[in-house]
Amino acid sequence: MFGRHTYISYFSIGEKKLRRLAEEHTGDFAVINGNRYLIIRTKFEQFLLETSTI
């Protein structure tokens, strides 16, 4: 699991869009730790492969 700043540069997705995706898909590829969203990389990569647009 990585924080959103790692994913912004890794996947070239904006911070607001990434946070919105994490909020909408909590339990799928994102988990909440306190007030932070953590993204599970393997599940997020699978989500991106299956999604045509974000």
C-alpha positions as CSV (number, residue, x, y, z in Angstrom):
1,M,0.0,0.0,0.0
2,F,1.2,3.4,-0.9
3,G,0.0,6.9,-0.2
4,R,-1.6,9.1,-2.9
5,H,1.6,11.1,-3.6
6,T,3.4,8.0,-4.8
7,Y,0.5,7.2,-7.2
8,I,0.3,10.7,-8.6
9,S,3.7,10.4,-10.1
10,Y,3.5,6.6,-10.8
11,F,0.2,6.7,-12.7
12,S,0.1,10.4,-13.9
13,I,-3.3,10.9,-12.2
14,G,-4.1,14.2,-10.5
15,E,-4.3,14.4,-6.8
16,K,-8.0,15.5,-6.7
17,K,-9.0,12.7,-9.1
18,L,-7.0,10.1,-7.2
19,R,-8.6,11.1,-3.9
20,R,-12.1,11.0,-5.5
21,L,-11.4,7.5,-6.9
22,A,-10.2,6.4,-3.4
23,E,-13.3,7.8,-1.7
24,E,-15.6,6.1,-4.3
25,H,-13.9,2.7,-4.2
26,T,-13.1,2.3,-0.5
27,G,-13.0,-1.4,0.1
28,D,-12.2,-2.2,-3.6
29,F,-8.6,-0.9,-3.8
30,A,-8.5,1.8,-1.1
31,V,-8.6,1.6,2.7
32,I,-8.8,4.4,5.3
33,N,-6.2,4.7,8.0
34,G,-7.2,7.6,10.3
35,N,-7.9,10.5,7.9
36,R,-5.7,9.1,5.1
37,Y,-6.6,6.9,2.1
38,L,-4.2,4.2,1.3
39,I,-4.3,2.5,-2.1
40,I,-3.5,-1.2,-2.7
41,R,-1.4,-1.1,-5.8
42,T,-2.2,-4.5,-7.3
43,K,-5.9,-3.9,-6.9
44,F,-5.6,-0.4,-8.3
45,E,-3.6,-1.6,-11.3
46,Q,-6.3,-4.2,-12.0
47,F,-9.0,-1.5,-11.7
48,L,-7.2,0.7,-14.2
49,L,-6.8,-2.2,-16.6
50,E,-10.5,-3.0,-16.4
51,T,-11.7,0.7,-16.7
52,S,-11.8,2.4,-20.0
53,T,-12.1,6.0,-18.6
54,I,-11.6,7.5,-15.2
